[in-house]
Amino acid sequence: MTILYQTIICPRCKEDHLIIEKNNANNELYLCCSECEAAWHNIDDAKLKINMFVSPDLDSSDPDISEIRKYGWENLITGEIEV
């Protein structure tokens, strides 16, 4: 079982929440919408709808809560989804 950590509603499509993802190539977290594939490097850019990129087709994974805490993003979590 994997747990996905969701944050705010996607400011681009407003159809789904932004999910916290991890780029395995550089170990950086980013926010991604599974509906429209819009992505941001941080929550402030997402809220302002700036510096958006399309979620890259790369080696990414779903970080666990300890990785999210280490990154300082635990306060962004609004819910969890079990997949």
VMD Tcl script that builds the backbone (N, CA, C; Angstrom):
set m [mol new atoms 249]
animate dup $m
set s [atomselect $m all]
$s set {name element resname resid chain x y z} {
  {N N MET 1 A 0.831 -1.173 0.000}
  {CA C MET 1 A 0.000 0.000 0.000}
  {C C MET 1 A 0.883 1.247 0.000}
  {N N THR 2 A 0.543 2.182 -0.841}
  {CA C THR 2 A 1.249 3.462 -0.929}
  {C C THR 2 A 0.306 4.559 -0.465}
  {N N ILE 3 A 0.842 5.537 0.224}
  {CA C ILE 3 A 0.047 6.692 0.637}
  {C C ILE 3 A 0.516 7.898 -0.154}
  {N N LEU 4 A -0.424 8.568 -0.821}
  {CA C LEU 4 A -0.157 9.814 -1.514}
  {C C LEU 4 A -0.577 10.946 -0.597}
  {N N TYR 5 A 0.208 11.999 -0.573}
  {CA C TYR 5 A -0.088 13.144 0.278}
  {C C TYR 5 A -0.553 14.297 -0.599}
  {N N GLN 6 A -1.800 14.692 -0.380}
  {CA C GLN 6 A -2.374 15.752 -1.194}
  {C C GLN 6 A -2.287 17.092 -0.476}
  {N N THR 7 A -2.301 18.154 -1.301}
  {CA C THR 7 A -2.240 19.508 -0.773}
  {C C THR 7 A -3.454 20.282 -1.295}
  {N N ILE 8 A -3.237 21.452 -1.818}
  {CA C ILE 8 A -4.336 22.301 -2.283}
  {C C ILE 8 A -4.933 21.795 -3.595}
  {N N ILE 9 A -6.117 22.289 -3.925}
  {CA C ILE 9 A -6.731 22.009 -5.227}
  {C C ILE 9 A -5.843 22.637 -6.304}
  {N N CYS 10 A -5.684 21.955 -7.404}
  {CA C CYS 10 A -4.852 22.448 -8.491}
  {C C CYS 10 A -5.360 23.813 -8.961}
  {N N PRO 11 A -4.505 24.819 -8.913}
  {CA C PRO 11 A -4.941 26.146 -9.341}
  {C C PRO 11 A -5.118 26.269 -10.853}
  {N N ARG 12 A -4.597 25.311 -11.600}
  {CA C ARG 12 A -4.720 25.357 -13.062}
  {C C ARG 12 A -6.055 24.775 -13.529}
  {N N CYS 13 A -6.330 23.535 -13.165}
  {CA C CYS 13 A -7.545 22.878 -13.672}
  {C C CYS 13 A -8.682 22.842 -12.662}
  {N N LYS 14 A -8.354 22.978 -11.392}
  {CA C LYS 14 A -9.330 22.933 -10.301}
  {C C LYS 14 A -10.128 21.615 -10.269}
  {N N GLU 15 A -9.517 20.546 -10.807}
  {CA C GLU 15 A -10.175 19.242 -10.870}
  {C C GLU 15 A -9.665 18.258 -9.827}
  {N N ASP 16 A -8.438 18.453 -9.349}
  {CA C ASP 16 A -7.823 17.493 -8.437}
  {C C ASP 16 A -6.879 18.242 -7.507}
  {N N HIS 17 A -6.416 17.561 -6.487}
  {CA C HIS 17 A -5.442 18.158 -5.570}
  {C C HIS 17 A -4.032 18.013 -6.122}
  {N N LEU 18 A -3.158 18.897 -5.696}
  {CA C LEU 18 A -1.743 18.723 -5.993}
  {C C LEU 18 A -1.197 17.675 -5.035}
  {N N ILE 19 A -0.460 16.730 -5.569}
  {CA C ILE 19 A 0.129 15.634 -4.808}
  {C C ILE 19 A 1.627 15.910 -4.666}
  {N N ILE 20 A 2.175 15.600 -3.511}
  {CA C ILE 20 A 3.612 15.748 -3.311}
  {C C ILE 20 A 4.323 14.566 -3.959}
  {N N GLU 21 A 5.214 14.862 -4.873}
  {CA C GLU 21 A 5.987 13.857 -5.588}
  {C C GLU 21 A 7.470 14.105 -5.355}
  {N N LYS 22 A 8.279 13.104 -5.660}
  {CA C LYS 22 A 9.730 13.209 -5.495}
  {C C LYS 22 A 10.425 12.875 -6.803}
  {N N ASN 23 A 11.290 13.770 -7.250}
  {CA C ASN 23 A 12.133 13.532 -8.408}
  {C C ASN 23 A 13.323 12.714 -7.919}
  {N N ASN 24 A 13.411 11.472 -8.313}
  {CA C ASN 24 A 14.472 10.588 -7.819}
  {C C ASN 24 A 15.859 10.951 -8.344}
  {N N ALA 25 A 15.924 11.688 -9.451}
  {CA C ALA 25 A 17.221 12.074 -10.006}
  {C C ALA 25 A 17.941 13.079 -9.112}
  {N N ASN 26 A 17.169 13.986 -8.480}
  {CA C ASN 26 A 17.816 14.999 -7.636}
  {C C ASN 26 A 17.271 15.027 -6.206}
  {N N ASN 27 A 16.387 14.090 -5.888}
  {CA C ASN 27 A 15.781 13.968 -4.557}
  {C C ASN 27 A 14.991 15.199 -4.119}
  {N N GLU 28 A 14.526 16.005 -5.071}
  {CA C GLU 28 A 13.727 17.178 -4.739}
  {C C GLU 28 A 12.254 16.848 -4.826}
  {N N LEU 29 A 11.490 17.425 -3.910}
  {CA C LEU 29 A 10.046 17.267 -3.940}
  {C C LEU 29 A 9.442 18.336 -4.830}
  {N N TYR 30 A 8.294 18.014 -5.396}
  {CA C TYR 30 A 7.537 18.982 -6.183}
  {C C TYR 30 A 6.062 18.650 -6.031}
  {N N LEU 31 A 5.209 19.551 -6.489}
  {CA C LEU 31 A 3.763 19.374 -6.397}
  {C C LEU 31 A 3.225 19.114 -7.790}
  {N N CYS 32 A 2.368 18.119 -7.921}
  {CA C CYS 32 A 1.886 17.714 -9.240}
  {C C CYS 32 A 0.397 17.391 -9.207}
  {N N CYS 33 A -0.302 17.811 -10.246}
  {CA C CYS 33 A -1.713 17.464 -10.402}
  {C C CYS 33 A -1.814 16.224 -11.282}
  {N N SER 34 A -2.469 15.191 -10.806}
  {CA C SER 34 A -2.596 13.971 -11.599}
  {C C SER 34 A -3.616 14.142 -12.724}
  {N N GLU 35 A -4.449 15.140 -12.627}
  {CA C GLU 35 A -5.471 15.380 -13.655}
  {C C GLU 35 A -4.886 16.084 -14.881}
  {N N CYS 36 A -4.231 17.237 -14.672}
  {CA C CYS 36 A -3.738 18.019 -15.812}
  {C C CYS 36 A -2.217 17.992 -15.953}
  {N N GLU 37 A -1.522 17.335 -15.022}
  {CA C GLU 37 A -0.071 17.184 -15.017}
  {C C GLU 37 A 0.687 18.495 -14.839}
  {N N ALA 38 A 0.004 19.538 -14.370}
  {CA C ALA 38 A 0.698 20.782 -14.016}
  {C C ALA 38 A 1.528 20.507 -12.766}
  {N N ALA 39 A 2.692 21.135 -12.688}
  {CA C ALA 39 A 3.576 20.900 -11.553}
  {C C ALA 39 A 4.276 22.194 -11.156}
  {N N TRP 40 A 4.639 22.258 -9.881}
  {CA C TRP 40 A 5.343 23.412 -9.334}
  {C C TRP 40 A 6.399 22.925 -8.359}
  {N N HIS 41 A 7.451 23.735 -8.201}
  {CA C HIS 41 A 8.526 23.397 -7.268}
  {C C HIS 41 A 8.204 23.790 -5.839}
  {N N ASN 42 A 7.196 24.644 -5.654}
  {CA C ASN 42 A 6.815 25.033 -4.293}
  {C C ASN 42 A 5.378 25.531 -4.265}
  {N N ILE 43 A 4.813 25.577 -3.083}
  {CA C ILE 43 A 3.404 25.930 -2.908}
  {C C ILE 43 A 3.128 27.390 -3.244}
  {N N ASP 44 A 4.067 28.278 -2.962}
  {CA C ASP 44 A 3.855 29.696 -3.259}
  {C C ASP 44 A 3.693 29.933 -4.756}
  {N N ASP 45 A 4.556 29.312 -5.560}
  {CA C ASP 45 A 4.426 29.434 -7.011}
  {C C ASP 45 A 3.098 28.860 -7.487}
  {N N ALA 46 A 2.682 27.763 -6.912}
  {CA C ALA 46 A 1.404 27.155 -7.307}
  {C C ALA 46 A 0.245 28.099 -7.001}
  {N N LYS 47 A 0.233 28.662 -5.815}
  {CA C LYS 47 A -0.850 29.575 -5.446}
  {C C LYS 47 A -0.893 30.809 -6.331}
  {N N LEU 48 A 0.280 31.278 -6.756}
  {CA C LEU 48 A 0.362 32.462 -7.620}
  {C C LEU 48 A 0.255 32.109 -9.105}
  {N N LYS 49 A 0.222 30.814 -9.403}
  {CA C LYS 49 A 0.176 30.297 -10.775}
  {C C LYS 49 A 1.352 30.806 -11.604}
  {N N ILE 50 A 2.540 30.768 -11.011}
  {CA C ILE 50 A 3.743 31.170 -11.730}
  {C C ILE 50 A 4.738 30.006 -11.746}
  {N N ASN 51 A 5.635 30.033 -12.701}
  {CA C ASN 51 A 6.705 29.029 -12.812}
  {C C ASN 51 A 6.184 27.601 -12.894}
  {N N MET 52 A 5.019 27.428 -13.486}
  {CA C MET 52 A 4.456 26.091 -13.664}
  {C C MET 52 A 5.249 25.349 -14.741}
  {N N PHE 53 A 5.358 24.051 -14.578}
  {CA C PHE 53 A 5.929 23.201 -15.611}
  {C C PHE 53 A 5.038 21.983 -15.741}
  {N N VAL 54 A 5.160 21.274 -16.825}
  {CA C VAL 54 A 4.402 20.043 -17.007}
  {C C VAL 54 A 5.182 18.937 -16.321}
  {N N SER 55 A 4.477 18.152 -15.535}
  {CA C SER 55 A 5.121 17.075 -14.794}
  {C C SER 55 A 5.958 16.231 -15.740}
  {N N PRO 56 A 7.252 16.190 -15.508}
  {CA C PRO 56 A 8.126 15.461 -16.427}
  {C C PRO 56 A 7.910 13.953 -16.351}
  {N N ASP 57 A 8.121 13.314 -17.453}
  {CA C ASP 57 A 8.053 11.861 -17.503}
  {C C ASP 57 A 9.418 11.344 -17.065}
  {N N LEU 58 A 9.645 11.330 -15.777}
  {CA C LEU 58 A 10.956 10.981 -15.261}
  {C C LEU 58 A 10.836 9.955 -14.156}
  {N N ASP 59 A 11.940 9.641 -13.603}
  {CA C ASP 59 A 11.983 8.698 -12.499}
  {C C ASP 59 A 11.506 9.417 -11.244}
  {N N SER 60 A 10.227 9.280 -10.951}
  {CA C SER 60 A 9.673 9.923 -9.760}
  {C C SER 60 A 9.023 8.868 -8.876}
  {N N SER 61 A 8.800 9.261 -7.640}
  {CA C SER 61 A 8.178 8.345 -6.690}
  {C C SER 61 A 7.339 9.141 -5.704}
  {N N ASP 62 A 6.593 8.419 -4.896}
  {CA C ASP 62 A 5.763 9.026 -3.869}
  {C C ASP 62 A 6.557 9.016 -2.570}
  {N N PRO 63 A 6.916 10.207 -2.070}
  {CA C PRO 63 A 7.717 10.251 -0.849}
  {C C PRO 63 A 6.921 9.801 0.366}
  {N N ASP 64 A 7.621 9.251 1.350}
  {CA C ASP 64 A 6.934 8.908 2.591}
  {C C ASP 64 A 6.943 10.139 3.500}
  {N N ILE 65 A 6.230 10.047 4.597}
  {CA C ILE 65 A 6.049 11.198 5.479}
  {C C ILE 65 A 7.376 11.694 6.056}
  {N N SER 66 A 8.329 10.800 6.282}
  {CA C SER 66 A 9.616 11.244 6.828}
  {C C SER 66 A 10.371 12.117 5.822}
  {N N GLU 67 A 10.290 11.780 4.532}
  {CA C GLU 67 A 10.921 12.604 3.502}
  {C C GLU 67 A 10.240 13.972 3.408}
  {N N ILE 68 A 8.925 13.972 3.533}
  {CA C ILE 68 A 8.171 15.225 3.471}
  {C C ILE 68 A 8.521 16.107 4.669}
  {N N ARG 69 A 8.633 15.508 5.837}
  {CA C ARG 69 A 9.024 16.273 7.037}
  {C C ARG 69 A 10.437 16.829 6.890}
  {N N LYS 70 A 11.336 16.027 6.367}
  {CA C LYS 70 A 12.716 16.468 6.171}
  {C C LYS 70 A 12.771 17.680 5.245}
  {N N TYR 71 A 11.877 17.716 4.267}
  {CA C TYR 71 A 11.804 18.811 3.306}
  {C C TYR 71 A 11.064 20.023 3.885}
  {N N GLY 72 A 10.383 19.812 5.026}
  {CA C GLY 72 A 9.645 20.894 5.674}
  {C C GLY 72 A 8.273 21.163 5.080}
  {N N TRP 73 A 7.706 20.155 4.405}
  {CA C TRP 73 A 6.420 20.339 3.742}
  {C C TRP 73 A 5.253 19.665 4.457}
  {N N GLU 74 A 5.449 19.163 5.668}
  {CA C GLU 74 A 4.358 18.455 6.347}
  {C C GLU 74 A 3.144 19.348 6.575}
  {N N ASN 75 A 3.352 20.659 6.709}
  {CA C ASN 75 A 2.224 21.566 6.938}
  {C C ASN 75 A 1.393 21.810 5.676}
  {N N LEU 76 A 1.859 21.351 4.528}
  {CA C LEU 76 A 1.107 21.495 3.274}
  {C C LEU 76 A 0.047 20.419 3.103}
  {N N ILE 77 A 0.176 19.328 3.835}
  {CA C ILE 77 A -0.693 18.166 3.646}
  {C C ILE 77 A -2.115 18.467 4.122}
  {N N THR 78 A -3.069 18.252 3.199}
  {CA C THR 78 A -4.485 18.430 3.542}
  {C C THR 78 A -5.229 17.098 3.596}
  {N N GLY 79 A -4.595 16.032 3.139}
  {CA C GLY 79 A -5.227 14.721 3.163}
  {C C GLY 79 A -4.292 13.647 2.643}
  {N N GLU 80 A -4.724 12.415 2.834}
  {CA C GLU 80 A -3.958 11.256 2.395}
  {C C GLU 80 A -4.844 10.370 1.526}
  {N N ILE 81 A -4.239 9.754 0.530}
  {CA C ILE 81 A -4.950 8.829 -0.341}
  {C C ILE 81 A -4.188 7.515 -0.347}
  {N N GLU 82 A -4.849 6.428 -0.035}
  {CA C GLU 82 A -4.219 5.106 -0.089}
  {C C GLU 82 A -4.419 4.530 -1.484}
  {N N VAL 83 A -3.324 4.092 -2.088}
  {CA C VAL 83 A -3.409 3.475 -3.425}
  {C C VAL 83 A -2.716 2.131 -3.415}
}
mol reanalyze $m
mol bondsrecalc $m
mol representation Tube
mol addrep $m
